[in-house]
Every structure is written in C-alpha cells, then in structure tokens.
C-alpha cells in the first residue's frame, strides 16, 4: 500500500480506491461513541411515548436495528473492514426540547482497526428506523447531528469532540 502525501489512506497514489492494510498492526482495545437525533412534531413524540404507533414500539425496534446495522457496516460501506465479535450498544432517549429522540451508539472491539464507522452506522440506522416506523403520521421528521463523539485505542490514541 502506498501512502498519499495528503493522508487519504483509502486512495492510492493514482486516486484509486484501496483497502487499508492493517495486517502489520498490533491488536488493541478500541471504542467509539457516536450520536445523532431525529426531530419530529410534538404530537408524533407524544404518540410514540404513549404507545400509540401502529407498527409497534419504534424505540425498541430502532435499538435492535441500530445494533444490527452496526454489525453490517462492512457490507454497507466500501473498504470498511469486517469486525466479527464487535460489541455495539444503542440508546434512544426522548427529548421534549427537540421534540424527538437523541440516539447514542457505542462500539467496542479488540483488533487492528477502529470502530468509528460501526458506531456512526448504528446511530444512523436507529434513527432511520424511527423515521420508518412513524412516517405515516409525520413525513416532515428530519435526522441531524450525526457525529463521532469520541474514540479510543489504536496508534492514533484517544480523540474527543469536546
């Protein structure tokens, strides 16, 4: 693998896509946390919180979908390494101030590459699932603020958005 002077590791010197070679790296414990939110009408949030949704509980289903989506990251995003055995947790909390939900995902893995993409994918899929579950009553919902909050481990060490 040839390293580009601009630091873009997923492109070779000619600008072609390439898988990052992590085979020579040491295993290390890696964690990542991501967040995002979905904003909706106050009545839609009330409907969800009171259990008046036709398709079931959007929060529980979104948590499960987020976990499943995080596990499928390598299938969804080209050049992402598959991370068998990664641990992914997803939380959704009602936020009256939005109104809507805040989602937070954490991913953990011991290996040669990070889990930032898994955490970001888990949040994205969880929020998309909420949208899908209640779009019949509120098509104007929107998803925003998906971002990495922190990561630990690997050669680059720790990073935080603070």
Secondary structure, DSSP 4 states (H G I P E B T S, - for coil): -PPPTT--TTB-TTS-B-----TTSPPEEEEEEEEEEEE--HHHHHHHHTT--TTS-HHHHHHHHHHHHHHTHHHHSTTPPP-TT-EEEEEEEEETTTTEEEEEEEEEEEESS--HHHHHHHHHHHHHHHHHHHTTT-TT-EEEEEEEEEEE-STT--EE--
